[in-house]
């Protein structure tokens, strides 16, 4: 059945939103799904060339005429939901919320900010984990999406909606959040983990679909993995942004900020172990490697060199898998085979993304 799942292979911020949007556009997806909560954000570049970030809705909703779905496995912060829906000018015909999705309350956010988890493991303090704890504990204070008047226009039977879409042979894209290394079950860095599993199998379950529905799993990586600020867990061969900027030909004060908290991310050199385990757990049909422009500054000028090609070959050898697509900018994706050709890079704008 035509379901694509986009999953991160490191610690988040691998560029999943960009990849999900590229797949949705190429496959002409009828439905795009965002699982998880507001403790992470996905960024894409819109039709005007402007970066757009979303913490609740799937960034792939920018695919023409697609319906955005928040399924039972979503955790909804109603304020953020309303803000993003209004920003995009979407109505209930384009946004559907499962009645069984969990709500994140102000008390959940306060609980995380007061219990020390932000400092202890680098949590974003979004309330996502606390809301999950209440749901799992079947607390009397739990409210679901069906109980929230502000969500009433958007409530729908998302399971039936998606089943009807699949029955017509139309594509669904599940936009997974965070990365394999943050999985509370499989990442291997507990307690420096998020509050959920972050594998493709978990995302399919949260969406309310069957594994038999899936025909594509895209594992997204970045050349230099990142973690959020603070004591967020080990990062092999961690480096400074000043070092990265010098190697990538960027300004001395260059740095990346997290979407949710706007704190400076930690960054390191490519790690093999977490990626190999992500491949084993997710069995991807394709692998995307983003931020290769950090390895080879020539890519930002539209040029190719042996430096980037050598890096790609080294990564493939070390992870024991082939890279299908290469990203070297906020809206660039080119096939690996095309990337290895001699000469200047071909245009890879948001209008020419191709996923194979």
C-alpha positions as CSV (number, residue, x, y, z in Angstrom):
1,X,0.0,0.0,0.0
2,X,1.3,3.5,-0.7
3,X,2.6,4.8,2.6
4,X,6.0,6.6,3.0
5,X,7.6,7.0,6.4
6,X,10.3,9.5,7.1
7,X,12.5,8.8,10.1
8,X,15.6,10.3,11.6
9,X,18.7,8.3,12.0
10,X,20.6,10.3,14.6
11,X,19.5,12.8,17.3
12,X,16.9,14.8,15.4
13,X,17.3,17.9,13.2
14,X,18.4,15.7,10.3
15,X,16.1,17.5,7.8
16,X,13.1,15.2,7.9
17,X,10.6,18.0,7.1
18,X,12.5,18.9,3.9
19,X,12.6,15.2,2.9
20,X,9.0,14.6,3.8
21,X,7.9,17.5,1.7
22,X,10.0,16.4,-1.3
23,X,8.5,12.9,-1.1
24,X,4.9,14.3,-0.7
25,X,5.4,16.6,-3.8
26,X,6.9,13.9,-6.0
27,X,4.4,11.3,-5.0
28,X,1.5,13.7,-5.1
29,X,0.5,12.7,-1.6
30,X,-3.1,13.2,-0.6
31,X,-2.4,13.0,3.1
32,X,0.6,14.0,5.3
33,X,0.8,12.9,8.9
34,X,2.7,14.3,11.9
35,X,3.2,12.1,14.9
36,X,4.6,13.1,18.3
37,X,4.4,16.3,20.1
38,X,5.6,19.9,20.1
39,X,9.0,19.1,21.6
40,X,10.6,19.3,18.1
41,X,10.2,21.3,15.0
42,X,10.4,20.7,11.3
43,X,11.6,23.4,8.9
44,X,11.1,23.7,5.1
45,X,11.5,26.4,2.5
46,X,8.3,27.7,1.1
47,X,7.4,28.8,-2.5
48,X,8.8,32.3,-1.9
49,X,12.1,30.9,-0.7
50,X,11.4,31.7,3.0
51,X,12.2,29.2,5.8
52,X,9.1,28.0,7.7
53,X,9.2,26.0,10.9
54,X,6.4,24.0,12.5
55,X,6.2,22.2,15.8
56,X,2.7,20.7,15.5
57,X,1.6,20.4,11.9
58,X,3.5,18.4,9.3
59,X,5.8,20.7,7.3
60,X,4.9,18.5,4.3
61,X,1.5,20.1,4.3
62,X,3.0,22.5,1.8
63,X,2.5,19.7,-0.8
64,X,-0.3,20.9,-3.0
65,X,-3.8,20.0,-1.8
66,X,-2.6,17.5,0.8
67,X,-4.6,17.0,4.0
68,X,-2.7,17.3,7.3
69,X,-3.5,14.7,9.9
70,X,-2.7,14.6,13.6
71,X,-3.5,11.0,14.5
72,X,-4.1,9.2,17.8
73,X,-0.4,9.2,18.5
74,X,-0.1,13.0,18.3
75,X,0.2,15.2,21.4
76,X,-1.5,18.5,20.7
77,X,-0.7,21.9,22.2
78,X,-3.9,23.7,21.2
79,X,-2.3,27.2,21.3
80,X,0.5,26.1,19.0
81,X,-2.0,24.2,16.8
82,X,-4.2,27.3,16.3
83,X,-1.2,29.5,15.7
84,X,0.2,27.3,12.9
85,X,-3.2,26.7,11.3
86,X,-3.9,30.4,11.2
87,X,-0.4,31.1,9.9
88,X,-1.0,28.8,6.9
89,X,-4.6,29.9,6.4
90,X,-5.9,26.3,6.5
91,X,-9.4,25.3,7.3
92,X,-11.0,22.0,8.6
93,X,-11.0,20.7,5.0
94,X,-7.1,20.6,5.1
95,X,-6.5,19.7,8.8
96,X,-7.9,16.7,10.6
97,X,-7.3,15.7,14.2
98,X,-8.1,12.3,15.7
99,X,-10.5,12.5,18.6
100,X,-8.1,10.2,20.5
101,X,-5.0,12.5,20.3
102,X,-3.7,13.6,23.6
103,X,-3.7,17.2,24.8
104,X,-0.7,19.0,26.3
105,X,-1.8,21.3,29.1
106,X,-0.2,24.3,30.8
107,X,0.3,22.0,33.8
108,X,2.3,19.6,31.7
109,X,4.6,22.3,30.6
110,X,5.0,23.6,34.2
111,X,5.6,20.1,35.5
112,X,8.6,19.6,33.2
113,X,10.0,23.0,34.0
114,X,9.8,22.5,37.7
115,X,10.9,18.8,38.0
116,X,14.5,19.5,36.7
117,X,14.2,17.5,33.5
118,X,15.2,20.5,31.4
119,X,18.6,20.8,33.1
120,X,19.0,17.0,33.8
121,X,18.6,15.7,30.3
122,X,18.3,18.7,28.1
123,X,14.5,18.4,27.7
124,X,12.7,21.2,25.7
125,X,10.1,21.5,28.5
126,X,7.3,21.4,26.0
127,X,5.1,19.3,28.3
128,X,5.0,16.4,25.8
129,X,6.6,13.9,28.2
130,X,4.4,14.9,31.1
131,X,1.3,14.6,28.9
132,X,2.3,11.1,27.9
133,X,2.9,10.1,31.5
134,X,-0.7,11.2,32.4
135,X,-2.1,9.3,29.4
136,X,-0.2,6.1,30.3
137,X,-1.1,6.5,33.9
138,X,-4.8,6.9,32.9
139,X,-5.1,9.9,35.2
140,X,-8.4,11.5,35.8
141,X,-7.0,14.8,34.5
142,X,-6.4,13.5,31.0
143,X,-8.3,15.3,28.2
144,X,-8.3,14.1,24.6
145,X,-8.7,16.1,21.5
146,X,-12.5,15.3,21.4
147,X,-12.8,17.1,24.7
148,X,-11.4,20.4,23.5
149,X,-14.0,22.8,22.0
150,X,-11.4,24.7,20.0
151,X,-10.5,21.5,18.1
152,X,-14.1,20.5,17.4
153,X,-14.1,21.8,13.8
154,X,-11.0,19.7,13.0
155,X,-12.0,16.4,14.7
156,X,-12.4,13.5,12.3
157,X,-12.0,9.7,12.2
158,X,-8.5,9.9,10.9
159,X,-8.2,6.1,10.8
160,X,-11.1,5.8,8.4
161,X,-10.0,8.9,6.4
162,X,-6.6,7.4,5.8
163,X,-8.0,3.9,5.0
164,X,-10.3,5.5,2.4
165,X,-7.3,7.3,0.9
166,X,-5.3,4.1,0.7
167,X,-8.3,2.3,-0.9
168,X,-8.1,4.8,-3.7
169,X,-4.4,4.0,-4.2
170,X,-3.4,7.5,-3.1
171,X,-0.1,8.3,-1.2
172,X,0.2,9.0,2.6
173,X,3.4,10.4,4.0
174,X,4.1,10.0,7.7
175,X,6.5,12.7,9.0
176,X,8.3,11.2,11.9
177,X,9.8,13.4,14.6
178,X,13.2,13.5,16.4
179,X,15.8,10.7,15.7
180,X,16.6,7.1,16.4
181,X,19.3,8.0,19.0
182,X,16.6,9.7,21.1
183,X,14.3,6.7,21.3
184,X,13.3,5.9,24.9
185,X,13.5,2.2,23.9
186,X,16.1,1.6,21.3
187,X,18.4,4.7,21.1
188,X,20.8,3.3,23.7
189,X,21.3,6.6,25.6
190,X,18.6,6.4,28.3
191,X,17.8,8.5,30.3
192,X,19.1,11.0,27.8
193,X,16.1,10.2,25.5
194,X,12.8,11.6,24.5
195,X,9.6,10.3,25.9
196,X,8.6,8.0,23.0
197,X,10.0,5.5,20.6
198,X,11.3,7.1,17.4
199,X,11.4,4.3,14.9
200,X,9.4,3.9,11.8
201,X,7.4,1.1,13.4
202,X,6.4,3.4,16.2
203,X,5.4,6.1,13.8
204,X,3.2,3.7,11.8
205,X,1.5,2.6,15.0
206,X,0.9,6.2,16.3
207,X,-0.6,7.0,12.9
208,X,-3.1,4.1,13.2
209,X,-1.9,2.3,10.1
210,X,-0.6,-1.2,9.5
211,X,3.0,-2.2,8.7
212,X,1.5,-3.9,5.6
213,X,0.5,-0.4,4.4
214,X,4.1,0.8,4.1
215,X,6.1,0.6,0.9
216,X,8.8,3.2,1.6
217,X,10.9,4.1,4.6
218,X,13.3,7.0,4.2
219,X,16.1,7.3,6.8
220,X,17.4,10.9,7.1
221,X,20.9,11.7,8.3
222,X,23.1,14.7,8.5
223,X,26.9,14.9,7.9
224,X,27.4,16.4,11.4
225,X,24.9,15.1,14.0
226,X,23.6,17.5,16.6
227,X,22.1,17.3,20.0
228,X,20.1,20.0,21.8
229,X,21.8,22.3,24.3
230,X,22.8,21.3,27.8
231,X,23.3,17.9,29.3
232,X,21.4,16.1,26.5
233,X,23.6,13.0,26.2
234,X,26.9,11.9,24.7
235,X,28.0,13.2,21.3
236,X,31.0,11.4,19.9
237,X,33.8,13.7,18.7
238,X,32.0,16.8,19.6
239,X,33.3,20.0,18.0
240,X,32.6,23.7,18.3
241,X,30.6,25.8,15.9
242,X,33.7,27.9,15.4
243,X,35.6,24.8,14.1
244,X,32.7,23.9,11.9
245,X,32.4,27.4,10.5
246,X,36.1,27.4,9.6
247,X,35.9,24.1,7.8
248,X,32.7,25.0,6.0
249,X,33.7,28.5,5.0
250,X,31.0,30.1,7.1
251,X,31.1,33.3,9.2
252,X,32.9,32.9,12.5
253,X,29.7,33.5,14.5
254,X,27.7,30.8,12.5
255,X,25.6,28.5,14.6
256,X,22.3,26.5,14.5
257,X,19.5,27.1,17.0
258,X,16.9,24.5,18.0
259,X,13.4,25.1,16.6
260,X,11.5,24.6,19.8
261,X,13.8,26.5,22.4
262,X,16.0,28.7,20.2
263,X,19.1,27.4,22.1
264,X,22.4,26.7,20.4
265,X,22.7,23.1,19.3
266,X,25.7,20.9,20.1
267,X,27.4,19.5,17.0
268,X,29.9,16.6,16.4
269,X,31.5,14.7,13.6
270,X,29.7,11.8,11.8
271,X,29.0,8.9,14.1
272,X,28.8,5.3,12.7
273,X,27.3,3.3,15.6
274,X,24.0,5.1,16.0
275,X,23.4,5.1,12.3
276,X,24.2,1.4,11.8
277,X,21.7,0.6,14.6
278,X,19.1,3.0,13.1
279,X,19.5,1.1,9.8
280,X,19.1,-2.3,11.5
281,X,16.0,-1.1,13.4
282,X,14.2,0.7,10.5
283,X,15.4,-1.3,7.4
284,X,15.0,1.8,5.2
285,X,14.3,1.6,1.5
286,X,16.5,4.7,1.0
287,X,18.9,6.9,2.9
288,X,19.3,10.7,2.7
289,X,22.4,12.5,3.8
290,X,21.9,16.3,4.5
291,X,24.2,19.1,5.3
292,X,27.0,17.9,3.1
293,X,27.8,21.5,2.4
294,X,29.3,21.6,5.9
295,X,31.8,19.1,4.6
296,X,32.6,20.8,1.3
297,X,32.0,24.6,1.1
298,X,32.2,24.4,-2.7
299,X,28.7,22.9,-2.8
300,X,27.3,26.3,-1.5
301,X,28.8,27.9,-4.6
302,X,27.2,25.3,-6.9
303,X,30.4,23.4,-7.5
304,X,31.5,19.8,-6.9
305,X,34.8,18.5,-5.7
306,X,36.4,15.3,-4.7
307,X,36.2,16.3,-1.0
308,X,32.4,15.8,-0.9
309,X,32.5,12.7,-3.1
310,X,35.2,11.1,-0.9
311,X,33.2,11.9,2.2
312,X,30.1,10.2,0.8
313,X,32.0,7.1,-0.2
314,X,33.6,7.0,3.3
315,X,30.2,7.2,5.0
316,X,28.7,4.5,2.7
317,X,31.6,2.2,3.5
318,X,31.4,2.8,7.2
319,X,27.6,2.3,7.6
320,X,27.4,-0.5,5.1
321,X,24.7,1.0,3.1
322,X,24.2,3.2,0.0
323,X,23.0,6.8,0.1
324,X,20.2,7.5,-2.3
325,X,19.9,11.3,-2.0
326,X,22.3,14.1,-1.0
327,X,21.2,17.5,0.6
328,X,23.5,20.5,0.8
329,X,21.2,23.4,1.5
330,X,17.8,24.1,3.1
331,X,15.8,23.1,0.0
332,X,18.3,21.0,-2.0
333,X,18.1,17.3,-2.7
334,X,19.9,15.5,-5.6
335,X,20.3,11.8,-6.4
336,X,23.6,10.4,-5.2
337,X,24.4,9.2,-8.8
338,X,23.9,12.7,-10.1
339,X,26.0,14.2,-7.4
340,X,29.0,12.2,-8.5
341,X,29.0,13.5,-12.0
342,X,31.8,16.0,-12.9
343,X,31.2,19.7,-13.1
344,X,28.9,22.1,-11.5
345,X,25.8,21.0,-9.5
346,X,22.6,21.2,-11.4
347,X,19.8,23.3,-10.0
348,X,18.3,21.7,-6.9
349,X,15.8,24.3,-5.9
350,X,12.5,23.6,-4.2
351,X,10.9,23.2,-7.6
352,X,13.3,20.5,-8.8
353,X,13.5,18.2,-5.9
354,X,13.6,14.6,-7.0
355,X,13.4,11.6,-4.7
356,X,14.3,8.1,-6.0
